[in-house]
């Protein structure tokens, strides 16, 4: 068997359905909190608007890979989302959105810890 065949046949760890539903619910809350800052991001200018779009794209990839059960890809996506959302929230800096930003960060942290627990369990 060649090396590519070995990688193709290697099992990919899957997310358990109960954990998947909790992560999915957290991801939806995270997206709602993220969408609440969209208007402010648009008002800040094109640079912050692009940051918002990239952050939203990262969040969507995270949700998609979690729904598919691909833990490794979801862990990679959560790191990208964390980096992008941190920059976005720093640039928005509006105290009015502080509660929404903390909700998004709390949900991201829950998703991250859940994925790491699953990753190291397998």
C-alpha positions in Angstrom: 0.0 0.0 0.0 1.4 3.4 -0.9 1.6 6.3 1.6 -1.4 8.1 0.1 -3.6 5.0 0.5 -2.7 4.9 4.2 -3.8 8.5 4.7 -7.0 7.9 2.8 -7.9 4.9 4.9 -7.0 6.5 8.3 -10.1 7.1 10.4 -11.2 10.7 10.9 -12.5 11.3 14.5 -16.1 12.3 14.5 -18.0 14.6 16.8 -20.6 12.8 19.0 -24.1 13.8 18.3 -24.8 15.3 21.8 -21.6 17.3 21.7 -22.3 18.3 18.2 -25.7 19.7 19.1 -24.2 21.7 22.0 -21.5 23.0 19.7 -24.0 23.8 17.0 -26.2 25.8 19.5 -23.1 27.7 20.7 -22.1 28.4 17.1 -25.5 29.8 16.4 -25.3 32.1 19.4 -21.8 33.1 18.4 -23.1 34.0 14.9 -26.0 36.1 16.3 -23.6 38.0 18.5 -21.3 38.5 15.6 -24.1 39.8 13.4 -25.1 42.3 16.0 -21.9 44.2 15.3 -22.2 44.2 11.5 -23.8 47.7 11.2 -21.1 49.2 13.4 -18.4 47.4 11.4 -19.9 48.8 8.2 -20.0 52.3 9.6 -16.3 52.1 10.6 -15.2 51.9 7.0 -14.1 49.4 4.4 -11.2 48.0 6.4 -13.3 47.0 9.4 -16.1 45.9 7.0 -13.7 43.5 5.4 -12.6 42.3 8.8 -16.2 41.5 9.6 -16.7 39.6 6.4 -13.6 37.5 7.0 -14.6 36.8 10.6 -18.1 35.8 9.5 -16.6 33.5 6.8 -14.4 31.9 9.5 -17.4 31.3 11.7 -19.3 29.7 8.9 -16.4 27.4 8.1 -16.2 26.5 11.8 -20.0 25.7 11.9 -19.8 23.7 8.7 -16.8 21.5 9.8 -18.4 21.0 13.2 -21.6 19.8 11.6 -19.6 17.5 9.3 -17.9 16.1 12.4 -14.4 17.0 11.2 -12.6 17.9 14.5 -9.2 18.7 13.0 -10.6 21.1 10.5 -12.9 22.7 13.1 -9.9 23.2 15.4 -8.0 24.9 12.6 -11.1 27.1 11.9 -11.6 28.0 15.5 -8.0 29.3 15.7 -8.5 31.4 12.5 -11.9 32.7 13.9 -10.2 33.6 17.2 -7.5 35.6 15.5 -9.9 37.4 13.2 -12.6 38.1 15.8 -10.1 39.5 18.2 -8.9 42.0 15.6 -12.5 42.9 14.6 -13.7 43.4 18.2 -10.6 45.5 19.0 -11.3 47.8 16.0 -15.0 48.2 16.8 -14.3 49.1 20.4 -17.9 50.4 20.9 -18.9 49.8 24.6 -22.5 49.4 23.4 -21.6 46.0 21.9 -19.5 44.8 24.9 -22.1 42.3 26.0 -22.5 40.9 22.5 -18.8 40.6 22.0 -18.4 38.8 25.4 -21.2 36.4 24.3 -19.4 35.7 21.0 -16.1 35.1 22.9 -17.7 32.9 25.5 -19.3 30.7 22.9 -16.0 30.5 20.9 -14.3 29.4 24.1 -16.9 26.7 24.7 -16.6 25.4 21.2 -12.8 25.4 21.5 -12.7 23.5 24.7 -15.3 21.0 23.5 -13.3 20.3 20.3 -10.1 20.0 22.2 -11.7 17.5 24.7 -12.9 15.4 21.7 -9.6 15.7 19.9 -7.5 14.4 22.8 -10.1 11.8 23.8 -9.7 10.1 20.4 
